[in-house]
Amino acid sequence: MLPDDPLIRRNTVSIPDSEVEYKAIQEMRKVAAQFYEAKNYAAAEPVLARVLNRSEEKYMLGFLWRDETIKMLAKSCCRIGKFDAANNLFRRSFEGRDELMSTLASESLEAGKKGDAEKIMVQEFKGRENLLESLARSYIQERKWKEAKNVLLNLLKYDAEEKVKCQRIYSLAKSCYSLKHFTAAEEWCLIAVRTAHIVFGERHHQFYESVNLLVQISQAKGDHIEAGAYRAILADLPRGLSGGLGFSVNRLSVECADIEQLCAVLENPKYAKQACKKVGVDYFKAIIHKDTKAEKSIRENIQKAGYKITGTGRGWSLIHTLARCGKELAVQLLLEKGVDLEAPSDMGTPLIVATLYRHLGTVKLLMERGANLEAKNKEGNTAIYIATVNADADCVELLLSQNANPNSKPSGRKRGPAEVPLIHAAVRGYERIAQHLLKYHADPEEQGEYGTALIEATLGGEEGIVKFLLDKGANIHAASPRLGTALHIASRMGYVGIVKLLLGNDADLEARDKNRRTPLMQAAKGEQVEVVELLLKRGAELGATDKDGFTALRLAQRKASSREMTHAVLREVKTTPTIRILEDWRQGHGIHRVERVQGVVEWEYTTRWSTDLRRNSSNMG
C-alpha cells in the first residue's frame, strides 16, 4: 500500500507499476488526440474521460497534461450535446477556460444554435456579458420573448453603464408586454421611464419609447384613463434633441408615433400590404406633402424589404424624408430600428440630405452614429462642399471638427477644374467659412477656374478674405494663366484696399501677365487713377513696355482715344485724369515724351467696371 500523503503519491512514477500506468495513459492520450483531430468527438469523449479520471486517480492534480485534457474533453462534450458534463468541467479552474467558453458560445451563436450557446453560458466567464447581449438581441428580433426575458434578467445582474442598463430594462419591459405579463411589464417600464429621464432627459428617443410603451401597456390592461395621461406626456415632449442644436420646427412625437404604429402593423402579414399603401395617406402625411414620387419610392422600399419600415436601397426612402425635414428624434428612432445609415438616393445619403436642407441637429446626430463624411451624391458633391455652397458656416465647422476633408472636390463637374470648398468661399466672400477651412488645414494653393484662393478672392474684391489668406501664408506671387497675379487683378479693378494689402506683403510691382503687362499698365488701362498714383509712389517702373511695346501712359491714351471715337465727337483733346498723372510723373522723372493722341475731348473720370471680371475677362487683354 502507498501512503495517503499526496506529495508521495505525486512521485510514484518512479515505482515500476506506476511507470506502466504512465505509459498506458500516454497511449490513451494518443488515441484520443487522433479522434479529436479528426473531429470525431463522440469517439474522443470517452477516451479523454478515461485519461482524465486515470490521471487524477494516479497523480491527483500533479500532471502536465491536465489543462489540455480538460479543454479537449469539455469541447467534445459540447459538440455531442453533453452540456451537463461540460459544465461540470467548466466549474474547474484550468488555463484557457474563459477563452474556450467564449469561443464555444460564439460558434454556437454563429451557427444559429442559440439553445446550445445559452447552456454553455450558464456559468460566468470573461466575455459572457457581450455574448448574452447578442443572444438577447437575436431572440428579440425573432420575437422569442420568453427566451429574451430570461437572458435580459441575466444581463441585469451586471454592473453596466446607465445608458446600457436603461436599454436593457426597456427591452425586458417590452418582452413582458409581448408575453402579456402586463403587471411585470408596467413595473419594468416605469423603471425604464425614470432611468431614461435621469440619464437622457426628455429630448431622447429612449424616453419617448418608454412612455409610448406605457401607453400600450395601459391600453392592454383596459386602463384608458392612465393611457390618456401618458399620451398627454408624449404630446408635451420638447422639440428636438439634446446638445443645444435644436433646429426642429415641429413636434417630433407625431413621426415617432407613426413609425411605431406602422412597424406594429407591418409585422402582421395579413395587414402589411394594406399598411404599406397608407404611407403618405395615414402615415407621415404631414412631411411627405403630397410628394407622389417620394411616396411611391418609400412604399417600394418598404415592400421590397419584406414590409419592413427600414427598407432602403431603391432611391428615396423614409430616412431621407425625415432627414430632409430635420426630424432628429424620428431619425434616431429609425436608426435604432436598423435603417441603413448610408442609404443611397439621387440627392445623396441622409447626411447629405440633412446638410442640404440645413438641419444642423440631424447632421450632428448622423455624424455621431458614424455617417461617412466623404459620401457623395450623384453630382459628386460631399457634405462639406454642400455646406460651403449653402453658406452654412456652423455646419462647415461641425463637419470639419469631425475630420471631414477640407480639400474635397466635386467629382461630377464636366467643364473646368473642380472647385474645392475654399475656392468657393473665397469667390463668394464667405469669410467665416474660409477661416474654418484654413483652420482645419485647407490647401490655399488649390486651383480654381481662375487660380488659387487668393486670386479668386481678389477677383471678387473680397478684402477680408484676401487679408486672412495672406496672414495664413498664401503665395502672393501665384499667377493666373489668364489674369496674372493678384496685384494685376486688384490694380485693373481698382481695389485700392486690396492693392495696399498686397503691397504691404511685398507683392512684385514688376510682375508680368500673359501680355507682359505690369500691374501699373493694367491700372492705367483700367483708368484706376488712385491705384496708378499708389503704384507710382511705391516705385513702379513708368517706362516699362508690354509685348506690343506700349508703356502705361500709351495704354491710358489709347483707352481715352477709343472712348471718344466711339462717341464720334470731334473736339480738341485735353486729357484724362489717368493721363494727367502719368504725364506729370513722366515729366518729373525725365521720361522721354510720348505722343499724345489727338482728336478727342476731355471726359470725366468714372469707375464703372463690373465687379465680376468673369464677364469682362476678355478686356484684360
Helices and strands as residue ranges (DSSP letters): H 6-9, G 12-14, H 16-37, H 41-59, H 66-79, H 83-90, H 97-110, H 114-120, H 128-141, H 145-155, H 162-178, H 182-199, H 205-221, H 224-235, H 253-266, H 269-277, H 285-288, H 292-304, H 318-324, H 328-336, H 350-356, H 360-368, H 383-389, H 393-401, H 421-428, H 431-439, H 453-459, H 463-471, E 479-480, E 484-485, H 486-493, H 496-504, H 519-525, H 529-537, H 552-567, H 577-588, G 613-615, G 617-620
